[in-house]
Amino acid sequence: MYKNEFIKKTIEGLGIDESNPRLGIRGFEIDNSKSEIDCILVMGLNLAGDEKDTESEKKNRTYLYSLRNETIKGSPYIYNPYYRPIYNLMCEVFDKDVKWPWCNKDWNTLKTEIENSDDKSILDKIWEEYNYHKRKKVTIYMGDMFYYHETNSKKLLKKDKDYSDYYNEMLSLHINYLKNANKNIKFIYINNAGVSNSMCGNSLKTVEEYNNKDDNSKIPIFYGRIISRGSMDVFSKRRLVNEIKNYLSKEN
């Protein structure tokens, strides 16, 4: 049985065997920094790709999300169309004071991981990004409801099955994991319309508070749809940014 609670939960939720070749390997990972505590949790539906991407998880120990517009042939690190729009939106919310978790790592540790991965040829470019972002204050953590590689989400979920309880349970796993590492979650964004609709039911709410019973804290959850890939127009993004900033300003 898998020791990784996120992979184990995925197996249960999809009703699949643990030997499935598209099943994720690593689940949800965070940095172990003690000083970088403020963060955002963005939840998607599942990992894109196929069996090849599962194998890639084994080789490339660090998730290097894109931070710039430049495209480097053969590397998923630069200009990732899914992650970059999320980064841009969070930059608007926090006045560019955001970064990805790999920027919190010790450089020697990160350098060793990259040198043993497919991204070793662009180590100098990664260093530039690392050096620029390492002092930013808010870390963006990316989670998924299912750690399973499938680009076509219609092939993932069973028709007419209610996943709302599962989504809430998986979200709680992510929240508890961050809380146990003493991370301060500023807010959560659900980056998938189907997940948002399932969790909200018939309600038209776009935000609610998650009540953490362990420390009596309340974490705002913003429900939405995929920010990238043309699924959200400029007006909707601006409204989302304003809604988040207004909420955070009231909290302060």
N, C-alpha and C positions, 0 to 999 in steps of 0.2 A: 504494500500500500504506500502511496506517495506521502512523504513527510511534509511537502509543501502544501499548506492549507488552501492556497488559491487554485492549485492544480487539482487537488482532491475535490474541491467544491465544483470545479468545472466538469469533472468526470461525472459527478452526481447529477448536476444540472442538465447535462446533455444526454445522460444515460449511455455513455460510451465506455469502451474498454480502455484501460490504462496503457495498452500497447498501440493505441491509435496513432498513426504516423503524423497526424496534423496537430496533435495535442502539444501545447506549449511546454517548455522545459523549465523555465525560470520563474514564471508567475510574476508577482508584484515585488519589485525591489526598490529599496531606498538607500540613500547614503547614510553613513554612520557619524556624520558631523554633529558635534555637541553644541556648536555655536550657531549654526545655520538652522533656526527652528521655524521661522515663519514660512508657510507654504500654501499652495493651492492644490486641490485634488481634482483632476479632470477625468471623468469616467466615460469610456467608449463602450461599444458593444463587444467587439472581439478583435483579435489580431488578424491582420490581412495576410494574404499569401497562401502557401501550400506546404507540402512536405519539405521542400527545399529550405523554406524559411525556418522550419523547426530545426533542421540541421544547422542552419546559420546561428541559431541561438546557442548551440553548443560551442561553436568556434569563437564567436565575437562576444566577449564577456561584458562589454559596456554598451548600453544603448546610447548611441550618439545621435540625438535629434538635431535637425538643421537649425542654423541660426543666421544664415545669409542667403542672398539671392543666387550667388554663383553656383553653377552646376559642374560637378566633377564626374567624368564618365566612369561608370563602374562602381561608384560609391553611393550608398543610400544616405550617407551623412549629410551631404549638401543638398539644399533645396528639396526637402521632403514635403510634398504637397499636403500631407495630412497634419504634420506637426507645426510647420512654420506659421500658418494662420492662427493657430492657438497661441503661439509665442507672441505674435504681433498684437493680438487682442489683449493679452495680459500685460503687454508693454503699455498699452493705452490706459489700462486700469491703474497700474502702479508706476506710471511715468518712467518706463524703461528700466525699472529696478527689479527685473526678474531674470531667472536663469534656469537651466536644466540641472537635474541632480548630479550628473557627472562633473559639473563645475565645482562641486563641493568636495571632490576627492583630492587626496594628496597627489601632486603631479607625478611623483615617481611611481606610485601605484597605477595611476591612469596610463602613464607612458608604457609601462610593462604590458598592460592589457592590450593596448593598441598595437604594440610591436608584435604581438602574437595573434593579430587579427588581420582581416582583409583590408583594414583601413590604415595599415602601417605606412603606405606610400604618401599619405597626406598628413603625417604627424605634425609637420610644421604649421599647417593651416589650423589644425585642431588646437595647437598650442596658442595661436593668436586668439582664437575664440575663448579658450579657457582663461587666458590671462586677462582678457577684457571683462569677462563675466564673473570671475570668482569672488569679487567683492559685492556683487549685487545681493540684495537682502531677501527676496522672496523666491522660493524654489517651486517650480511647476512639476508636480508628480503626475504621471500618466498611468491610469489603471484601466482595466477592462472587466466587463461582466463575465466574459468567457475567455480563458486563455487557450484559445483554439484558433488555428490558422485557416481562415476561409474568407476570401474577398467578397463573395456573393452571400450576403447575410440571409437571403431568402432560402438558401440551402442549409442554413444553420439551425433555425428555430422550427419547431413543430407547429403546424397550423392549429389554431383553436386552443392552444395551451396557454394558460395564464402564468406568466413568469414573474409577476409582481412581488410575490414573497421571496422568490430566489434573488431578484435584483436587490431587494432591501437587505437580505442576509449577506450578499456579496459586498455590498457597499459598507456594511458594518464591519466586515473583515478588514477592509482597507482602512477605515477610520481607526479601528482599534490598533492596527499595526503601526500607523503613524503616531497615535497617541502614546503607545507603549515605548516609542522611540523619543518621546517628549517633543514631538513636533506640534506647532501651533497652526491649526488649519484655519486660514482666513475665510475660505468658502470652498464649496464644491460646485463644479459645473458638470451637468449630465450632457455629454456631447453626442446625443443620439435621440432623434424624435420618437422612435419606437419605444425605447427604454423610458423616456420622459412620460409618454402617454400611458404606459403600463403602470408606472409608479404613481402617477397622479390620478388614475382612474377617470371618472367623469368630471373631475375638477378642472377649471381653467387657470388654476394658479401657476405662476411662473417661478415662485420662490416659496420655500417654507423652511422651518428650522428643525434640524436634527438634534434631539435631546440626548446628550451623552450621560448615561446614568452613573458612570464611574466618577466623574468630576463635576456633574451638574452643569456642564458647559453646553452652549447652544451654537450649532454651526449652520450657517445659511446654505441651502442647496438651491441652485438655480437650474431650472429645467429648460432645456432647449433642444436644438438639433445640430447636426454637424456644422461646425463653423467653416470648414474648408470645402473644397471641391464644388464651389458654386451653390451650395445648399442654403446659404444665408446671404441676403443682399446687404448692401452698404447701410441702408436705413435700419434694418433689423440689428446689425452689429452695433451701430451707434446707440440704439435704444438699450441693448444689452449692457454695453459699457456704462451708460448713464445709470441704469438700474443698479448695477453692482456697486458703482462708486457712491451712489446715494445711500445705499444700504450700509456700506462700510463707514461712511461719514457719520451716520446716525449712531452706529455702534461706538465710535470714538468719542 
